[in-house]
Amino acid sequence: MTLGDAIVPTQNTDITEVDGSQPLLHQHGYEIQQYGTLRNLPIVLNPSARSESCVLVNQILADTIILYHLYKKHHWLMRGHTFYQLHLLLDKHASEQIELIDALGERVQTLGGVAIADPRHVAEVTKIKRPPNGVEEVPVMLSRLLEAHELIIGELRVAIDKTAANQDSGTNDLLVSQVLRTNETQVWFLAEHLVDTPLVRS
């Protein structure tokens, strides 16, 4: 065969010949588990306790998803002489919140529930006030983040007490050791940026 000869396929490429590896596209079906329902998993925790934990955690999860997006929004929109420091800090906090989102969602699944996830559903459930679409002043953006943290921390303290009373130690440990402590630390770092102190004299 010379360089100018046509290359002829040696195998039949008819679509019927490769059905075994063809993706099954555009599938439709029905929900196999509805939101708010519970599967029975053998974790030795009664269904009423697991159900209450799912409700509590899903609310915290919805608000945490919104808080994460607030952090990203304000990370992008920061300005002024503290831009660089706050730009980095808010992105760090956002990364920590995304880890909490994953842990909270997986906990709901571990309990046999359905984790809230769709942004439209989250928007219906969240208790965090919607910010304007545009840019606010820097102190207002920081205050908005602190108010969101405060709301979530309040929900956490209620959920911690209830999961302890229900002997749901797994959920309780997650809420105390990861979610509460992360939120409290982030509040500290944010709040210090709203202290009005002179920079060059006292």
N, C-alpha and C positions, 0 to 999 in steps of 0.2 A: 504494500500500500504506500502510495506517495503522499507527501504533505498536503496536497490539494484534494485528496480523496475524502468523500463524506464519511463521517463516523456513523455506523448503523448500530442501533441498540441491539444487544444480544438477548435481552429478556423482554417478554411481553409486559408493557406498562399499563395495560388496561386497568381501570379503577377496580374492577371486580377481582383482580388478582391480588390486591393488597388490602382487602377488607379487614384482615386481622390486625392491622396496625393503623387503621384509619380512625381518628378521633370521632367520637359520637357527639356531634355538635347540636346546639339548640335544643337541649333536653328540657322537658317540662314535667312537673309532678306536683305533689302535695307536701305540705309540711309533715315531717315525721315526728316532730315534737313541737308543740305550740309554746310560745313565750308565756311564762307564768306557771307552767306545769313542771312536774318533778318525775324523774326516773328513779327507780329503786336500785341504788347502788349499795353494796355490802360494806358500808363504813361504820356500822354499829352506831348510828345516830338516828333518832326517831324522825319520821317524816315531817312532823310539825316544826321541829327545831330546824331541820334543813330548809324547809319552805320559808320560815321567817328569816333565816340567814340569807337566802337568795334574794328576798325582797330588799333587805337592808344593804347588802353588798351591791346589788344592781343600781340602787339609788346613788351610792357612793361612786360607783363606776361611771354612771352617766355624768355626774358632776365633775369627776376627775378628767373625763374625756374633754369636757368643755374647758376646764382649767388648763389642760395641755394646749388646747388651741388658742386660748388667751395668751399663754406664754409665747407661743410661736408668733402670734400677731404682734404683740408688744416687742418681742425680740427684733422683728423686722422694722418696726416703726419708731424705735428709740431714736432720740436726737439730742443735741446739746453737748455740753462739755463732758458729761459722764457717759456719752454714747458707747464708747468702746467697752468700759467696764460692765455696764448694764446689758449691752448686747450679748456679751459672753455669759454673764450670770444668768440671764433669762433663758438662754439656750441650754445651759447646764441644768437648770431647774426643769425645763421641758423634757430633757432626756431622762431625768429621774422620774418624772410623772409618767412617761410612756412605759417605764418598767413597772410602775404600780398598776397601770391599766392592764397590762398583761397578767400580772399576778392576781388581780381582782377578777378578771374574766375567767381565768383558769380555776379559781376557787369556786365560782358559781357552777362551772361544769363539773368539778369534783363533787359538789353537793348533789348533782343530778338535775340541776336547773338549766336554764338557757340564758347565757350572758347577753346583756344588751350591747348592741354593736352598731347598728345602722345609724348614720348621722341624723336622719330624719326622725327616727325613734328617740334618739338621745335628746334632740331638741324639744321633743314633746314632754320628756320626763324631767329634764334638769330643772333645778331650782335657782340656778345662777342667772342673774339678770343679763340680758343681751346687751353688749356694748354697741355704740354707734359704729357704722361701717367705716367712718373716716378715722382721722388721727386725733387723739386727745393729748393734752399736755402731759409731760412725763410724770409729775406727781400724781395726776389723776389715774394714769395707767397703773402705776404702782399701787395706789389705793384700791383700784378695782381688783387687782390680783390678791391683795390682802383680804378683801371682803369675801372673795371666792374661797380662799383658804379657811377663813373663819367659819363659813357655812359648812364646809366639808368636815372641819374638825368637830363642829357641833354634832353632825351626823355620826361621826366616828365614835364620839363618847357615848352616845345612845346605843349604837350597835355593839360597842365593847361590853357595856353592861348587860345587854340582852343575850349576846352570845355566851357570856360567862354564866349567866343564869340558866341557859339551855344546855350547858356543858358541851358546847361546840368549840372545843379547844383549838382546833385547826384554824377556824375562821378568826377566833379571838386573837391567836398568836400573830396571824398575818396583819390584822388591823392595828394591833399594838406595836409590834416590833418593826414593821415596815411602813405602813401607811401613815399612822399617827406621827411617828417620829420624823419621817421625811417631811411631812407638812409643817410640823412645828419648827424644824430647822430652817425650812425655806421662809417661813414667816419672819424669823429672826433676821435672816439676811436681807429680806426686802425692807422690813421696818427700819433698819439702821440707815437706809438711804433716804428716809423721810425725816431724819433728825436735822434740824436747822442749826448747824454749828459753823462758826467762822473757819475758813481754811488757813488763814495766814496770821491771825492774831487772836488773843484772848483778853 
